[in-house]
Amino acid sequence: MPGNKEGKCIVLWRKFALTGLGVLCPEIMTTTAVGQWVRARKCVQAFNSVKLEQELAKRRTSQPEEATEKSSVDKKEVWTMEMAFFADMGGFRLRTTDQDSFPVDATQLYYLVERGYVKLPIYKPRLIDDKNKVDVLLRTIIICQISWFLIGVIGRWVQRLFVTTAELTTVSFILCSAVTTGFWWHKPADVVMAEIIDVDVDTTTIFDDAGIAPHKRDDWRMTPLDFVGREEWWWSRGPISGVGRSRISNFNIYRRIAKAFKKLDKAMNGVRNNSPDRDKDLTVPLRVLLPVYLVGFFYCSCRTYIMIADIIELRSLPPSAYESVKWEKFWPHLG
């Protein structure tokens, strides 16, 4: 979801960059979709947990007239996958008495609801569908189109017709796109406006209840609620493990290697940490960064070679590459 001060050019450029990433590395988009689905699923389970059921029971007790109307309250207040995706997209913005509105994700929203700062957002799925620019019909049509292409490639293989590498490359994109579409089926697309959640407390009260020290309350990068759900990868802490340093220091040759790594570590400081305020907890050590760069370079090189091979192969194709699948061989009555 775009920020309040982001214009159309920035949004268009972001879409263009994501499209290029999807063409060059479709697997990255697929793994991203899987990760977002897992996070949304955990959010749904958390909001529908026992603690929130108790909160809803209190609300039904205080408002019995709403609870007796065909159990409509239960249906309205069930947290769905659409709401979880909408929250993680930045669809909800929190506005306190001392801060302008800022986005909160599903984990931060659950933290606020669990501690009673805000009530569970009663947000109808139909309102999210109204914000969504891609409906079920459009996604179904896309799946039918790519499925028909996949059936055509299988038909060519069965009838011993030549299948070009460009078609095989397209099949790989289809498989990744099908998985991505499945995991993003409930995710709203191209949402622009967020929903504002007003609370009658200030951020100081939230910090006090969370036990945040006064000198750390201004040490946030994205929003004041960065301390909620902050999970760094344990293996990415520290440039070199303590055991490795003790063993390296025992040998002279390894001391030189350690010094070389320290120099390289300082030289790549800007690459290892590209956060706006150079947050130390977000610094990626070389033992993680170098393998990722090597694997990424090898992967991108292979992808580039495949694309070049797809174009070069078009210079000389066998006659069967220009033949169409004869579907009447599969269903004689069609002929």
N, C-alpha and C positions, 0 to 999 in steps of 0.2 A: 504494500500500500504506500503511495507516495506521501511525502511529508507535507506539512502545511505550506512551506515556502518553496517547494519544488514545482517548476513549471513543466509545460508539455514537452519541451525539448529534452529535459533530463529524463522524464518518463519514457520518451521515445528512444533515447539513447540506451537506457537500461534494457528495454525490450530487445533492441538490436543486439546488445551484448549477450543477452541470454539466448537469443536465437543462434548467434555464432557459436556460443558454447555448446548448445544442443547439437549443432551440425558437426563440430569437431570432436566433442566428447559426449555422446548421448548417454553413456553409462553414468556420468556424473549427475545428470538431471534425474536419472532413475534412482540412484542412491539417495539423492536429496529428497525425492518424493517419498521414498520408503522411510527415511528418518523423520520427515514431517508427519507422516501417518502414524508412526509409533508414538511420537510426542503427543499428537492429538488424541490417540487412543488412551494414553495414560491420563490425559486431562479429563476425558469423559469418565473414566473410572474414578478419578479423584473427586470430581464434582458430584458424582452419584454415590458417593461413599456414605457410610453410616452417619458421620458427623453432619453432613449437609442434609441428610434425611431428617435428622433431629431438628435442624434449623427450619426446614420446610414444615415440619409438624407444629412447631411453635407458631409459625405464621398462619397455618390453617386453624389453630386454636384461637388466635387473636382475631381471625376473620372467618368465622364459621359460615357466613352466608356465601362466601366464594367457594368454600370447600364442598358445599352440598350441591353445586351445579354440575352434575354429570361428571364429577372428578376432572373438570376442565383445568383446575389449578395444577394437578399432577402432570397433565399433558403439556401444559405451557412451560413448566419449570424443569422438564427433563433436559439435561445438557447433552446435546447431540454433537456429532462429528462436524457438522456445518458450523456450529457455534465455536467448537474448539479450533478449527482452522481459521475462522474469522477473528478469534482472539489473538492467535499467534501471528496473524498478519498485521496486527496493530489496529484491529477494528474497534477496540475499546480504548478510550483515552480517559485518564483520571484527572479530575480537577479538584484540588484541595483549596483550603481557605488562604494559603500563602503561596501557591504555585499555579501557574497557568497549566492548561491541560497538557499532559504528556502521555505517550502510549504505554500500555501495560500488556504483557503477554498473558497466556493462560496460567502459567505458574504464579505470576505475581497477582493475578486476579483471584486465584484460589487462596493465596495467602491473605488477601484482604477480606475475602468472604469468610474464611475460616475463623478469623479473629474479630469478626463483627464490624469491621469498618464500613463495609458496603453490603447490601443485600444481594442475593443471587440475581443477576440480571435476568429479568423476565423478557426474553427477546424471542419473538416468534420466528420460526424457520422461514415463514413466508416473506418476512421482511428481508432476511438474508438472500432469499431467492430473488427478491426484487432488486437488490444491489448487484447480483451476479449477472455478468454479461454473457456467460456461456451456459446455456441451459442443457438439460438432459437430452433433448432432441438433437441439438447440434453435436454433442459428444457421441451420440449413437450413430449419426450419419458419418462422422469421421471414422468410427470403428468399422462400420460397414464398408467404407471405401478401402481402408487399408487391409481389411480381411479379404476383399475381392482380389486385390493385387496379390496377396499371399497365396490364395487359391490358384490364381493364374500361374504363378511361379511353380507351384507343386504340379499343376497340370502339364507344364512344359517339361518338367523333369520326368514325369511318368511316360510321356509320349516321346522321350528321347530327343527333344528339341534343345538347341543350344541355349544355355542360360548365361548371360553376360555377368561379368563381375559387378557392373553397376546395379544389376538387379539383385545380386546377392548382398551388396552393400545396403540397398534399400530394404531388404528383408531384415538385416540387422537393426536398422533404424526402426522398422515396424515393431520388432519384438520389444525394443526399449520403450518405444512410444506406447505400446499396449500396456506394459507394466506401469509406466508413469501415469497413464490415464486412469488405470484402475485404482492406484493409490491416491490420486488427486480427484477422484470422482466426486467427493463431497466438498471439495475446496472451491470457494467462490473465486471468480476471476475478474480482474480489472475493477476492483472496488476502489472508490475514490474517497467517499465521505465516511468518517468514523463516528461512533456513538460516544457521547460524552457521559461520564459517570461522575456525578457531584457527590462529594463527601463533606461532612461538617467538622472535619478535623484538619489539622495542619501536618506537614511532614515532620515537624519536631515531635509531635505526639507519637507518630509511627516509629521514629527513630528511638524514642525513649522506651517504648514497649518492646522493641526488638533488641535493646541493649547496645545500640551503636554508640561508640564513644564520640564526644562532641568534635574532636579534631578529625574524625573520619567521615563526618556527615556531608562535607563538600567534596569528598573524594569519590565521585561517581562519574561514569563515562557517558552513558546513554540517558538514563533517567535516574531520579532519586531512589528508585526501587531496584537498583542494580544488585544490591546485596541479597535479594531473593532469587533463589535458583541459580546462583553463580557456581558453575561446576566446571573446573578446569581438569584436563586430562592429567592423571597423577604421573604418568610417565614423562610428561613434558615439563616437569619442574626441574630446574637446575641445568646448567650446561653440560656437566659430566657428573656421573654418579660418584659418591664418596669412595666406594670400593675401587672404582676405576682409577681415581686420582692416587690412592695409596699404592696401587700396584704399579702405575706408571712411574711414580717418583722413585721406584727402586732401581730403575734401569736408565742409563744415560741416554740411550737412543730414544727411549720412550719419552724422556723429558723434552727432547727436541720436537717430537711429535705433538706433545701437549702444548708447547709454546706456539707451534704453528697453528694448532687448532684455536688457541686463544686469540692470535692475530686475526685468523679468519673469522672468528666469532665476533670480534669488534668491527671488522670490515663489513660484515653482513648484518650488522645491528638493525639497519633500516629495513632489511628484508625480513628478518626474524620477528620484528615487532612493528607493524604498520598501523597500530591503534593511534588515534588522534593525540592522546596524552601519554603515549609510551607506557602503558600499564605493565608493570613488571610481571604480573600474573599471566599476562597474555603473550609473553615472550616464548617463542618456539625454539628449543635447543637444536644444535646442529645435528645431533644424532637422530632427530626426527625429521628435520628439514631437508638434509642432504638426500636420504633415501627417497623422500617424496618427490624432490626435484628430479632425481635420476629416473624414477619410475614414470613421472609425468613427461619427461623429455622423450623417453623411449616410447611411451604410448602415443604421444602427439606425432612422433616421427613415423610410427607405423600407420597411424590414421592418414597422415599426409601422403605416404607411399600408396595406400589403397586408393585414395582419391585420384592421384596421378595415374595409377594403373587403370582405373576405370575409364579415364579419358583416352589414354593411349590405345587401349583395346578397341576403341571405336573405329580405328583406322582400317582394320581388317577383321571382318566378322564372317563366319561361314553362312551359307544360304539359309540354313535352318533357323538362324537368329532372327530372320525377317518373317518367318512363318508364325501364324497364330495357332492357338490351341484349338483343336477340332473337338468341341464339346459333344458332338453327336456320337463320337466313339464311346463316351461314357454313358450317354443317354440316347440310344438309337432313335427313339420316337421324336427327338428334336429335329432330326434330319428329314 
